[in-house]
Amino acid sequence: MEQHLTILSDLWSRLRDVRSLRFEARSQSKTGWNGVGTGQVVVYESIEGILVFQESGSRLSPEGVELRFINTFKWSAIGERLRLEHLRYGADRPVFLFDLVWGDSTEWREVTPHQCDKDCYSASITVSEKQVLVAWSIHG
């Protein structure tokens, strides 16, 4: 257990330092979320064990259309787990996405995928020297 808490502490420290984001979205559907997005991240620790990410930026579609986005996510350290919630309805009404646990010594994985209507969300986190990579997969 102590090793897992050390690994969580290391990831937590890296999450505190996040200031920007970049994503690539690829969909098998022609009307899907294809494109590349970039943005800024403002991180604050509201109370010990909780980090809030306020993300803003834009996504450029393959057709060259720029679409602005804003998101607020809440990361919580809970024992050996890392919880991710979306604050789309405000801080007092978080939408639970995942609890993630340290897996096979290379990445964090969701304990249970998040089911939202017909869509199933899964995620993993890997950490390198220069980035925290969150890989989302949405099937639906």
N, C-alpha and C positions, 0 to 999 in steps of 0.2 A: 504493500500500500504506500509506503514512504516514497518509493521510486515513482509511482504514479503521481503523487502530489508534487514531487519535484518537477516532473515533466509538465504538469498543469501549470505550475508556477512559472516555468520558462515560457510557455505559450502565452500566459497572461501578461507577462512582461512585454512580449512582442506585440500583442494586441494593443497595449497602451500606446505603443509607438507608431501605430498606423496613422498616416496622414493623407494617403491618396488611394485610389482604386482604379483598376482597369479590368474590364471583362469582355469576353467574346461569347456571344450567344449564337447557337446554331440550332435550328429547328428542322424537323423533317417535313413540317407543314409549310406550304407556300405563304400562309398568313401568319407564320410564327414570329418569334422574337429573334430575328437574325440581325447581326450587326456587332459593332464594337463600341464600347462605352468607356468613358474616363470621368473621373471626378475627384472631389475633395472629401475628406473624412475628418470631422471634428469629433474627438473622443473625450469623454469625461467620465470620471468615476463618481457616480452620485452617492454611493455609500460603498464601504469596503466589500469587495466580492461582486460588484456590479459595474460593468462598463457599458456606456451608451455610445453608439456610433450614429452620428448624424451625417448621412451621405447626400451629396448633391453633385450633379454633373449632367452629361448629355450622352446620348447614344446615337451613332450615325448608322442609319439603315443602309443596306446594300444599294438602294436607289438614291442615296445621298441626302436623305431627309434627316435633319437633326431633331431629336426628341429629348427634352429635358426630363430629369427624374430627381426625386427626393425620396429618401427612405430613412427610417430610424429603426435601429436594431438594438436589442438589449442582450448582452452576454452576461451570464451569471456563473460563478464558480460554486458548485454544489458538491461537496465531498470530492470524489475523484472524477466528477463529471463536469462538462461544460454545457450549459444550456443556452440555446439561441431562441429569442422571441422577436417577433416583428411588432413594432409599436405603431402600426398603421391607424389604430383607433385611439391612440394616446397612451401615455404611461400607465394609466389606471385600468386599461383594457388590453393587455398584451395578448398577441396571438402566438401560442406555443408552436414552435417549429420542430426542434430536436433537442434531445440530450445526446451529447457526443462523448465517447470514451476512447481512451488510448487503446489502439488495436494491436497490430502485429509488429510493433516497434518502428513503423515508418509513418503512420498516419492516425489521425483521429477519425472515427466513423460514427454515424448516427446509431443509436441503440435501436430505434424503430423508425422507419420512414414516416413522413408526415403525409397524411391523406387529406386532401382538400377537394371535396366534391369528386370529380372524376380524375383529378391529378394526384400523382404520388411523387413526393419530393424526397430525395435522398441527398446526402452530402458527405464530404470528407474534407479534412484539413491536413495539409502538409506544411512544414516549415523548413525554409532554406535559410542560407546566410542573409539574403537580402529581401525575402518576402514571406508573407503568410498567404498560402494559396488555399482558397475555399472553392472546391469544385462541387457545383450543384448539378443534379440530374433530375429532370421533371418528365415523367411519363404520364400521358393522359390524352 
